[in-house]
Amino acid sequence: MAVNRENKRESGYRDVVNYLEAQIVSGVLAPGARIPSLRRLCGKFNISMGTAVRGIEVLAARGKVETRRGSGVYVKSHAAIPAGNGAGPRFRVGAVIADTSGLQNSYCAHALRGIMEAALEAGGVVQVYYIPVFNHKLLPDITAISRDLDLLILLGEYDWKMKALDSNCPVVGIEMEHIYGGVCSCISVDSRSAAETACGFFHDRGCRLVRMVEIPHLPVHWERARYFRALWDGELEVVTYRDPTSVDEISVLDVSDPEVGYWFSSGTIYQRRALPYRETTGRVLAAERHVLSIDGKSLVVPQYEPSNTIGVDWYDLGVAAFEEGRRRMENPGSSARRIGIPGRLHLYQPPAAKADRRRSSVSAPVMETACVAS
């Protein structure tokens, strides 16, 4: 029992650290802002006061927050956080984000945390740019941004809107598939291992028929669907989601059959069906149907509906994206790569069934794959 309590404490304080760091990176908690009280953090994560304090101590040790006696805990000024060895930045990294509404409801905040901390440790600085993916000047804007950078990281699915990519520095795309003739390395959840894990999930639940929602014009989503099509040995019904900007198109997806499996290529698409389900029935879709999403966004975005999901740690993925960019910076002319990070299967459990109110995790069945561009 002591081991279980320690595991819960370990997980709980890390939840606090990850949550508050994402809020700081996203700008929700600006420099000088007071962080939520210990009581609120305890209630949000169902943890003890001591576990919450441990999370704050970790943030303080990282130079992210400071305690003001008799007042509370506040976000430190970014200027107070040291950059590398103090001799000025060795290189400049640009992070381009498609979500102009802010990062508080986005997985990008967690990936950006990883990018920023890895760059900081290596002596670099990160500048964040917001460019809507629907911007008609998308390519010229990205090209212009790259002129003053040593590395450019694109967070989001830009490759479905760009036929070409022109950059003056190495590029790494998170949630992208096109390498643009060796210009852009791509990193995301490994599609093959995700498909194998998904097949096991539906087999374990006795699903003979799976209803798969595919988005053919989003390259990384198409890859996930392609592998699942190839590996699933039961009946398959394909639902083509043609307009990812339309909430109405997916909200009418038939999820009435409790014997059917439902496969979604991303947490965003799942959210657009699960939220109307809750609004209509008052219940959680994942508690009543054999649903599975790919990418794990429901684990890091508080506003998302719970889901069974195959996801990665987005912070670690951000670190991996930076390390791939660093490899190419240090080896000019090196090939761009497609890198698949193996996901983990996170199973949703209704609150009454949770021993510690946390989702269980199952490792993916294969190791990381890395495909060197030809």
C-alpha positions in Angstrom: 0.0 0.0 0.0 2.9 2.4 0.7 4.1 1.9 -2.8 0.7 2.8 -4.2 0.5 6.0 -2.1 4.0 7.0 -3.3 3.1 6.3 -6.9 0.0 8.5 -6.5 2.1 11.3 -4.9 4.7 11.1 -7.7 2.0 11.3 -10.4 0.1 14.0 -8.5 3.0 16.5 -8.2 4.0 15.9 -11.8 0.4 16.8 -12.8 0.8 20.1 -11.0 4.2 20.8 -12.6 3.0 20.0 -16.1 -0.2 21.9 -15.8 1.4 25.1 -14.4 4.3 25.0 -16.8 1.9 24.7 -19.7 -0.1 27.7 -18.3 3.1 29.7 -18.0 4.3 28.9 -21.6 0.9 29.6 -23.0 0.7 33.0 -21.4 -2.3 32.2 -19.4 -0.1 32.8 -16.3 2.0 35.8 -17.4 5.1 37.0 -15.6 4.1 38.4 -12.2 0.8 36.5 -12.2 -0.2 34.7 -9.0 -0.6 30.9 -9.5 -3.7 29.1 -8.2 -3.8 28.5 -4.5 -2.7 25.2 -3.0 -6.3 24.5 -2.1 -7.4 24.9 -5.7 -4.6 22.7 -7.0 -5.5 20.0 -4.4 -9.1 20.1 -5.6 -8.3 20.1 -9.3 -5.9 17.1 -9.1 -7.4 15.3 -6.1 -4.1 15.4 -4.2 -2.8 16.2 -0.8 -1.5 19.5 0.3 2.0 18.0 0.6 1.9 16.8 -3.0 0.8 20.2 -4.2 3.6 21.8 -2.3 6.1 19.4 -3.9 4.9 20.5 -7.3 5.5 24.2 -6.4 8.9 23.3 -5.0 9.9 21.7 -8.3 8.7 24.8 -10.3 10.7 27.0 -7.9 13.8 25.0 -8.4 13.4 25.3 -12.2 13.2 29.1 -11.8 9.6 29.4 -13.0 7.9 30.7 -9.8 8.8 32.5 -6.6 7.2 32.6 -3.2 6.4 36.0 -1.7 6.1 35.6 2.0 2.6 36.4 3.2 1.3 36.9 -0.4 1.5 33.7 -2.4 3.4 32.1 -5.3 4.0 34.1 -8.5 5.4 33.5 -11.9 8.9 34.8 -12.3 9.8 37.3 -14.9 11.2 35.6 -18.0 14.2 37.9 -17.6 14.9 36.2 -14.3 15.4 32.8 -15.9 19.0 32.3 -17.0 19.7 31.5 -20.7 22.5 29.0 -21.2 25.8 30.0 -19.8 25.0 33.7 -19.7 27.2 34.5 -22.7 24.2 35.2 -25.0 22.2 32.8 -27.1 24.2 30.3 -29.2 21.4 30.0 -31.7 17.8 31.1 -32.3 14.8 28.8 -32.7 11.5 29.9 -34.1 8.3 28.0 -33.1 5.3 28.6 -35.4 1.9 27.8 -34.0 -1.4 27.7 -36.0 -3.7 28.3 -33.0 -4.1 32.1 -32.8 -6.7 31.8 -30.1 -4.0 31.1 -27.5 -2.4 28.0 -26.1 -4.4 27.5 -22.9 -6.6 24.9 -24.7 -4.0 23.4 -26.9 -1.6 20.5 -26.9 1.0 22.9 -28.4 1.7 24.5 -25.0 3.0 21.2 -23.7 5.2 20.6 -26.8 6.4 24.2 -26.6 7.5 23.6 -23.0 9.7 20.8 -24.2 11.2 22.9 -27.0 11.9 25.9 -24.8 13.5 24.0 -22.0 15.7 21.9 -24.3 16.8 25.0 -26.3 17.5 26.9 -23.0 19.6 24.1 -21.7 21.6 24.0 -25.0 22.1 27.8 -24.8 19.5 28.9 -27.3 16.5 31.1 -27.3 13.0 30.5 -28.7 10.7 33.0 -30.4 7.1 32.0 -30.8 5.1 33.1 -33.9 1.4 32.6 -34.5 0.3 32.1 -38.1 -3.2 30.8 -39.0 -2.9 27.7 -41.1 -5.5 29.2 -43.4 -3.4 32.3 -44.0 -3.1 32.8 -47.8 0.5 34.1 -47.3 1.5 31.0 -45.3 4.5 30.0 -47.3 5.9 33.5 -47.7 5.4 34.2 -44.0 7.3 31.1 -43.0 10.1 31.8 -45.5 10.5 35.3 -44.1 10.5 34.1 -40.5 13.2 31.5 -41.2 15.7 34.2 -42.5 16.9 35.2 -39.0 16.7 31.7 -37.4 19.0 28.7 -37.0 16.1 26.3 -36.6 12.4 26.5 -37.4 9.8 24.2 -35.7 6.2 24.1 -37.0 3.6 22.9 -34.5 0.5 21.8 -36.3 -0.7 20.4 -39.6 0.7 22.9 -42.1 1.6 20.4 -44.8 -2.0 20.1 -46.0 -1.9 23.8 -47.0 1.6 24.0 -48.5 2.7 22.3 -51.8 6.2 23.5 -51.2 8.4 24.7 -48.3 11.2 27.2 -48.7 13.3 27.8 -45.6 16.7 29.3 -44.9 17.3 26.9 -42.0 16.4 23.3 -41.0 12.7 22.7 -40.3 11.0 20.2 -38.0 7.3 19.7 -38.3 5.3 18.4 -35.3 2.2 16.5 -36.5 3.3 16.8 -40.2 4.1 14.1 -42.7 5.7 15.8 -45.8 9.5 16.3 -45.8 9.5 18.6 -48.9 12.5 17.1 -50.6 14.6 16.9 -47.4 13.7 20.4 -46.1 11.5 19.3 -43.2 11.9 16.5 -40.6 8.6 15.3 -39.3 7.7 13.9 -35.9 4.5 12.5 -34.6 2.8 9.5 -33.0 4.1 6.4 -34.8 1.4 5.4 -37.1 2.2 1.7 -37.4 2.5 1.0 -33.7 -0.7 3.0 -33.1 -2.5 0.8 -35.6 -1.3 -2.4 -33.9 -2.3 -1.1 -30.5 -5.7 0.0 -31.9 -6.3 -3.5 -33.3 -5.5 -5.0 -30.0 -7.9 -2.6 -28.2 -10.8 -3.4 -30.5 -10.1 -7.2 -30.4 -10.0 -7.2 -26.6 -13.4 -5.5 -26.5 -14.9 -8.0 -28.9 -15.6 -5.5 -31.7 -16.1 -7.2 -35.1 -17.0 -3.9 -36.8 -15.0 -0.7 -36.5 -16.3 2.6 -37.8 -13.3 4.6 -38.8 -13.3 8.4 -39.2 -10.7 9.4 -41.7 -9.5 12.8 -43.0 -8.0 12.1 -46.4 -6.4 15.6 -47.0 -4.5 15.8 -43.7 -1.3 13.8 -44.4 -0.5 12.6 -40.8 -4.2 11.6 -40.3 -4.2 9.8 -43.6 -1.1 7.8 -42.6 -2.8 6.7 -39.3 -5.8 5.6 -41.3 -3.7 3.9 -43.9 -2.0 1.7 -41.3 -5.2 0.9 -39.5 -6.9 -0.1 -42.7 -4.0 -2.4 -43.5 -3.8 -4.1 -40.1 -7.5 -4.4 -39.0 -8.8 -7.9 -39.9 -12.4 -7.4 -39.0 -15.2 -5.5 -40.7 -14.4 -1.8 -41.4 -16.8 1.0 -42.2 -15.0 4.2 -43.3 -16.5 7.6 -42.6 -14.8 10.4 -44.6 -14.6 13.7 -42.7 -14.1 16.1 -45.6 -14.2 19.5 -43.8 -12.2 19.6 -40.6 -13.3 23.1 -39.9 -16.9 21.9 -39.7 -18.2 20.8 -36.3 -21.6 19.9 -37.7 -20.3 17.3 -40.2 -18.9 15.1 -37.5 -21.4 15.8 -34.7 -24.0 13.7 -36.5 -21.8 10.6 -36.7 -23.8 7.6 -35.7 -22.5 6.2 -32.4 -25.7 4.4 -31.3 -24.4 0.9 -31.5 -22.7 -0.3 -28.3 -21.1 -3.3 -30.1 -19.3 -1.2 -32.7 -15.8 0.2 -32.3 -15.2 3.8 -33.2 -11.7 4.9 -34.4 -10.8 8.6 -34.6 -7.6 9.9 -36.2 -7.2 12.6 -33.6 -8.4 13.9 -30.2 -9.8 17.0 -31.9 -12.1 15.0 -34.1 -13.2 12.8 -31.2 -13.9 15.9 -29.2 -16.3 17.2 -31.9 -18.4 14.1 -31.5 -18.0 13.4 -27.8 -19.0 16.9 -26.7 -22.4 16.9 -28.4 -23.0 13.4 -27.0 -22.5 14.7 -23.5 -24.6 17.8 -24.2 -27.4 15.6 -25.5 -27.3 12.7 -23.0 -25.4 14.1 -20.0 -23.0 11.1 -20.2 -19.4 10.5 -21.3 -19.1 8.8 -24.7 -16.0 6.8 -23.7 -17.9 5.3 -20.8 -20.6 3.9 -23.1 -18.9 3.1 -26.4 -15.8 1.4 -27.7 -14.1 4.7 -28.8 -10.4 5.2 -29.4 -8.6 8.4 -30.5 -5.0 8.9 -31.6 -2.7 11.5 -30.2 -3.6 11.8 -26.5 -4.9 15.4 -26.6 -7.7 14.5 -24.2 -5.0 13.8 -21.5 -3.5 17.3 -21.7 -6.3 19.7 -22.7 -8.7 20.1 -19.7 -11.6 21.1 -21.9 -11.5 17.9 -23.9 -13.9 15.0 -23.2 -12.3 11.9 -21.7 -11.3 9.2 -24.2 -9.5 6.0 -24.6 -6.5 7.3 -26.5 -3.1 6.3 -27.9 -0.9 9.3 -27.1 2.6 10.5 -26.5 3.9 12.8 -23.8 3.8 16.1 -25.7 6.5 17.6 -23.6 8.9 14.7 -24.6 7.8 15.1 -28.2 8.8 18.8 -28.1 12.2 17.8 -26.7 12.6 15.2 -29.5 11.7 17.8 -32.1 14.3 20.1 -30.8 16.9 17.3 -30.7 16.2 16.4 -34.3 16.6 20.1 -35.3 19.8 20.3 -33.3 21.2 17.2 -35.1 20.6 19.0 -38.4 22.0 22.3 -37.2 25.2 20.6 -36.2 25.4 18.5 -39.4 24.6 20.8 -42.3 23.3 18.9 -45.3 22.1 16.0 -43.2 18.9 14.3 -44.3 15.5 15.2 -43.0 13.7 12.3 -41.3 10.3 11.1 -40.5 10.3 10.0 -36.9 7.5 8.1 -35.2 7.3 8.1 -31.4 5.5 5.1 -30.0 2.3 6.0 -28.2 0.8 4.5 -25.1 -2.7 3.3 -24.7 -4.5 5.3 -22.0 -7.8 3.7 -20.9 -10.6 5.8 -19.6 -12.1 4.7 -16.3 -15.3 6.2 -14.9 -14.6 8.1 -11.6 -16.3 5.5 -9.5 -14.0 2.8 -10.9 -10.8 4.7 -10.3 -8.6 3.7 -7.4 -6.8 7.0 -7.6 -8.9 8.9 -10.1 -6.3 8.4 -12.9 -6.4 6.7 -16.2 -4.4 3.5 -16.6 -1.7 3.2 -19.2 -0.5 0.3 -21.4 2.7 0.4 -23.4 2.5 0.3 -27.1 3.7 -3.1 -28.6 6.6 -1.8 -30.7 9.6 0.4 -30.3 10.2 3.8 -31.8 10.6 3.8 -35.6 12.7 6.4 -37.5 12.5 6.5 -41.3 15.3 8.3 -43.1 14.1 10.3 -46.1 15.1 9.0 -49.4 
